[in-house]
Amino acid sequence: MTDTGTYLYAIARDTGTPLPPGLTGLLGAPVRTVTEAGLAAYVGTVPLAQFGEAALKRNLEDLAWLEATARAHHQVVEAAAETGPVAPVRLVTVYRGDEQIQGLLRDRAEELADVLARVAGCREWGVKVFATPQGGAPDDTGAGDAAESPSGRPGTAYLKRRRTNLRTREEAWRRAASRAERIDSVLAGIAVARRHHRAQDPQLSGRDDWMVLNGAYLVDDERGEEFAAAVAALRDPELDVQLTGPWAPYSFTVGEPGAGGAA
């Protein structure tokens, strides 16, 4: 049994355009193309000792390994995007060999061609909106409540303060969410398409703030500057609005063309 697999980065049209010279991907392996049915897959050879099914179960829990893999994957996708429309595929999508890649391109040629036509001339922009939580956490010990409560019942004072804090937080959340919805509505009017992603875990975002919007917007290249200017104009003193991009259209093309982790 072979000890290597074929790692798939992205799919594009087969235009015959040569790869950027010296383009490498994961573990410094050269990137090449596999062509079929008018399509070209950007691929590389990877060791199954790291990218086989059993190995991936371990490695995907290693944040340093995952970060390095994602960075190399992104580098190849962005290089491919410089040559024309590209459909990135999911991170760590690995096949047993090039023949399986050719089968994928052949079997899904029409679907993939439609995807590439949809994203042609467009790039993805990301917008995240954060709000600072309002209403501090109540004092779980109830210390000092007896002195503050005329009735001398510390439990009653604690519950009242807790209800007040919860109401304050709920009102702040609704206010922030409403502002984020307005931002999203304006940006969606400029974009060709948009996707809402779930709020990131604070461990990934590195922030304790509320993430009230995590949006991806597919924007025509000719309107990129307009989109960025709109984000700047929509910034709110009570919100932290972050703009990233432009990127290859991950949120609008990434699917599951194959199983991650070749056996």
C-alpha positions in Angstrom: 0.0 0.0 0.0 1.3 3.5 -0.9 2.5 5.6 2.0 1.5 8.9 0.3 -1.7 10.6 -0.7 -2.8 13.4 -3.0 -3.7 16.6 -1.2 -6.3 18.8 -2.9 -6.1 22.6 -2.5 -8.4 24.1 -5.0 -10.1 23.6 -8.4 -10.0 26.1 -11.3 -10.6 26.1 -15.1 -8.0 24.4 -17.2 -6.7 27.4 -19.1 -3.2 26.0 -19.6 -1.7 28.8 -17.5 1.5 27.6 -15.9 1.8 27.5 -12.2 3.8 30.2 -10.5 7.4 29.1 -10.5 8.6 27.4 -7.4 5.1 27.2 -5.8 5.1 24.9 -2.8 2.5 23.8 -0.4 2.3 21.6 2.7 5.7 20.4 4.0 7.4 22.3 1.2 6.1 19.8 -1.4 5.8 21.2 -5.0 2.3 22.0 -6.2 1.2 20.6 -9.5 -2.1 20.3 -11.4 -4.3 17.4 -12.3 -6.5 18.1 -15.3 -9.7 16.6 -16.6 -13.0 17.7 -18.2 -11.8 21.3 -18.8 -10.9 21.7 -15.1 -7.6 21.8 -13.2 -7.0 20.7 -9.6 -4.2 22.2 -7.6 -2.6 19.3 -5.7 0.4 18.1 -3.8 1.8 14.8 -2.5 1.6 14.3 1.3 2.7 11.5 3.6 -0.1 9.5 5.1 1.9 9.3 8.3 0.6 12.9 8.8 -2.4 13.0 6.5 -3.9 9.5 6.8 -7.3 9.2 8.5 -5.8 7.9 11.8 -3.1 10.6 11.9 -5.5 13.4 11.2 -7.6 12.6 14.2 -4.5 13.4 16.3 -3.1 16.3 14.3 -6.4 18.2 14.0 -6.2 18.6 17.8 -2.7 20.1 17.6 -3.2 23.8 17.2 0.3 24.5 16.0 0.1 21.8 13.3 -3.3 23.0 12.3 -2.2 26.6 12.0 0.8 25.7 9.8 -1.3 23.5 7.6 -4.0 26.2 7.2 -1.3 28.8 6.3 0.3 26.5 3.6 -3.2 25.7 2.2 -4.2 29.3 2.0 -0.9 30.2 0.3 -1.6 27.8 -2.5 -5.2 28.9 -2.9 -4.3 32.5 -3.1 -1.6 31.8 -5.7 -4.2 29.9 -7.7 -6.7 32.8 -7.4 -4.2 35.1 -9.0 -4.6 33.2 -12.3 -8.4 33.3 -12.4 -11.6 32.0 -10.7 -10.9 29.3 -8.2 -12.9 27.0 -5.9 -11.0 26.3 -2.7 -11.8 23.0 -1.1 -12.0 22.1 2.6 -8.8 21.9 4.6 -7.1 18.5 4.7 -9.0 17.0 1.8 -6.8 14.0 0.8 -7.2 11.4 -1.9 -5.4 8.1 -2.4 -4.0 9.3 -5.8 -4.3 11.5 -8.8 -6.7 9.1 -10.5 -9.3 9.8 -7.8 -8.9 13.5 -8.4 -9.5 13.0 -12.1 -12.7 11.0 -11.3 -13.9 13.9 -9.1 -13.4 16.4 -11.9 -15.1 14.2 -14.4 -18.1 13.3 -12.2 -18.7 16.8 -11.0 -17.6 18.8 -14.0 -20.9 20.6 -14.6 -21.4 21.5 -10.9 -17.8 22.8 -10.6 -18.0 24.8 -13.8 -21.1 26.5 -12.4 -19.4 27.4 -9.1 -16.4 28.9 -11.0 -18.7 30.9 -13.2 -20.5 32.2 -10.1 -17.4 33.5 -8.4 -15.6 34.8 -11.6 -14.5 38.4 -11.1 -15.3 38.4 -7.4 -13.4 38.1 -4.1 -14.5 37.4 -0.6 -14.4 40.0 2.2 -15.0 39.2 5.8 -16.7 41.5 8.4 -16.7 40.8 12.1 -18.6 43.0 14.5 -17.8 42.9 18.3 -19.6 44.6 21.2 -18.5 45.0 24.8 -20.8 43.1 27.2 -22.8 45.4 29.4 -23.8 44.7 33.0 -21.2 43.1 35.2 -21.4 39.6 36.6 -23.2 39.5 39.9 -21.3 38.9 43.1 -21.9 35.2 43.5 -21.0 35.3 47.2 -23.7 37.9 48.0 -21.1 39.6 50.3 -22.3 43.0 51.5 -25.9 42.4 50.5 -27.2 42.4 54.0 -25.8 46.0 54.6 -27.4 47.1 51.3 -30.8 45.6 51.8 -33.2 47.4 54.1 -34.9 44.1 54.9 -31.6 42.6 55.9 -32.1 39.7 53.5 -28.9 39.3 51.5 -30.5 36.7 49.2 -33.3 39.2 48.1 -30.7 41.9 47.3 -28.6 39.5 45.4 -31.5 38.3 43.2 -32.6 41.9 42.5 -29.1 42.9 41.4 -28.8 39.8 39.3 -32.1 40.5 37.5 -30.9 44.1 36.9 -27.6 42.9 35.4 -29.4 40.4 33.2 -31.8 43.0 31.9 -28.9 45.4 31.2 -27.0 42.7 29.3 -30.1 41.7 27.3 -30.8 45.2 26.3 -27.2 45.8 25.3 -27.2 42.6 23.3 -30.4 43.6 21.4 -29.0 47.1 20.7 -25.7 45.7 19.4 -27.4 43.0 17.4 -29.7 45.6 15.8 -26.8 47.8 14.8 -25.0 44.7 13.4 -28.1 43.8 11.3 -28.1 47.3 9.8 -24.4 46.9 8.9 -25.0 43.5 7.3 -28.0 44.8 5.4 -26.0 47.7 3.8 -23.1 45.4 2.9 -25.4 42.7 1.5 -26.7 45.4 -0.9 -23.3 45.9 -2.3 -22.2 42.2 -2.4 -23.1 39.6 -5.0 -23.8 37.1 -2.2 -23.3 36.8 1.5 -23.0 34.1 4.2 -23.4 34.3 7.9 -21.0 32.2 9.9 -21.6 31.3 13.5 -19.8 33.4 16.1 -16.3 32.3 16.8 -15.3 30.7 20.1 -13.5 33.2 22.2 -10.5 30.9 22.3 -10.3 31.3 18.5 -11.1 35.0 18.3 -8.9 35.8 21.2 -11.6 38.1 22.6 -14.2 38.1 25.4 -16.5 40.5 23.6 -19.7 39.5 22.0 -19.3 38.7 18.3 -22.6 40.0 16.9 -21.8 39.5 13.3 -19.4 37.1 11.5 -20.2 37.7 7.8 -18.6 36.8 4.5 -19.4 38.8 1.4 -18.8 37.9 -2.2 -18.0 41.2 -3.9 -17.3 42.1 -7.5 -13.8 43.2 -8.0 -15.0 46.5 -9.4 -16.8 47.3 -6.2 -14.1 46.2 -3.8 -13.2 49.8 -2.9 -16.8 50.8 -2.5 -17.4 47.9 -0.2 -14.4 48.8 2.0 -15.5 52.4 2.1 -19.0 51.3 3.2 -17.5 49.4 6.1 -15.5 52.4 7.2 -18.6 54.6 7.0 -20.7 52.1 9.0 -18.3 52.0 12.0 -20.0 52.7 15.3 -18.4 54.1 18.5 -20.1 51.3 20.5 -19.0 48.5 18.1 -15.6 47.2 16.9 -16.1 46.5 13.2 -13.2 44.5 11.6 -12.7 44.1 7.8 -10.5 41.4 6.3 -9.8 40.5 2.7 -10.0 40.4 -0.1 -9.6 36.6 -0.3 -10.3 33.7 -2.5 -14.0 32.9 -2.2 -13.8 30.2 0.5 -17.2 30.7 1.9 -18.9 30.5 -1.5 -17.2 27.5 -3.0 -15.8 25.3 -0.2 -17.6 21.9 -0.2 -16.8 18.3 0.5 -15.6 16.9 -2.8 -13.9 14.0 -1.0 -13.2 12.6 2.3 -10.4 14.1 4.4 -7.8 11.6 5.3 -7.0 9.0 2.8 -6.9 5.5 4.1 
